[in-house]
Amino acid sequence: MDTLWLGYQGLDLPFDEIIAVLRYQPALDGQIARTYGRVPPGVRSVVVTIAGAYLPARLPVEVLRWRWAGWRRHGP
């Protein structure tokens, strides 16, 4: 199973658990903190999982969406 690295040490996620990739906005800080425990520095995007988790990502939203779309095109 392929995983997507979110730009922070030890933080990666299987592609098949992703339901959305959002551009980071401070309004998402509460959701990120509930899931991850804190909002780390340098957050540029947020990945939402099938379980409803909001995970921070240091990578730009366009890069994450491009990688996720490539995985969906080629299948698991």
C-alpha positions as CSV (number, residue, x, y, z in Angstrom):
1,M,0.0,0.0,0.0
2,D,1.4,3.4,-1.0
3,T,1.7,6.1,1.6
4,L,1.8,9.9,1.4
5,W,4.5,11.6,3.5
6,L,3.1,14.8,5.0
7,G,6.4,16.6,5.5
8,Y,6.8,16.0,9.2
9,Q,9.0,13.2,10.7
10,G,7.0,10.1,11.2
11,L,3.8,11.5,9.7
12,D,2.7,9.6,6.6
13,L,-0.7,8.3,5.6
14,P,-1.9,5.5,3.3
15,F,-3.4,7.0,0.2
16,D,-6.6,5.0,0.6
17,E,-7.4,6.7,3.9
18,I,-7.5,10.2,2.4
19,I,-10.8,11.8,1.6
20,A,-9.7,15.4,1.1
21,V,-6.7,17.7,0.8
22,L,-7.3,21.2,2.0
23,R,-5.4,24.5,1.9
24,Y,-4.3,25.4,5.4
25,Q,-6.3,28.1,7.2
26,P,-6.0,29.1,10.8
27,A,-9.7,28.1,11.3
28,L,-8.6,24.5,11.0
29,D,-6.2,24.8,14.0
30,G,-8.7,23.3,16.4
31,Q,-9.3,20.2,14.2
32,I,-5.5,19.7,13.7
33,A,-4.8,20.0,17.4
34,R,-7.5,17.5,18.3
35,T,-6.1,15.0,15.9
36,Y,-2.3,15.6,16.1
37,G,-2.0,17.2,19.5
38,R,-0.7,20.5,18.3
39,V,-0.3,22.7,15.2
40,P,3.3,22.3,14.1
41,P,5.2,25.1,12.5
42,G,5.2,25.4,8.7
43,V,1.7,23.9,8.0
44,R,0.7,24.6,4.4
45,S,-2.1,22.1,3.9
46,V,-4.3,19.7,5.8
47,V,-5.2,16.1,4.9
48,V,-8.6,14.8,6.0
49,T,-8.9,11.0,6.6
50,I,-11.9,8.6,6.3
51,A,-11.9,8.5,10.1
52,G,-12.4,12.3,10.3
53,A,-8.8,13.1,11.3
54,Y,-7.3,16.4,10.2
55,L,-3.5,16.0,9.8
56,P,-1.1,18.8,9.1
57,A,1.1,18.8,6.1
58,R,4.2,20.9,5.3
59,L,3.9,20.3,1.6
60,P,1.9,22.6,-0.6
61,V,-1.7,21.6,-1.3
62,E,-1.0,21.4,-5.1
63,V,1.8,18.8,-4.5
64,L,-0.3,16.7,-2.2
65,R,-3.3,16.7,-4.6
66,W,-1.1,15.9,-7.6
67,R,0.4,12.8,-5.7
68,W,-3.0,11.7,-4.5
69,A,-4.6,12.0,-8.0
70,G,-1.7,10.0,-9.4
71,W,-2.3,7.2,-6.9
72,R,-6.0,7.2,-7.7
73,R,-5.4,7.0,-11.5
74,H,-3.1,4.0,-11.2
75,G,-4.9,2.2,-8.4
76,P,-3.8,0.8,-5.2
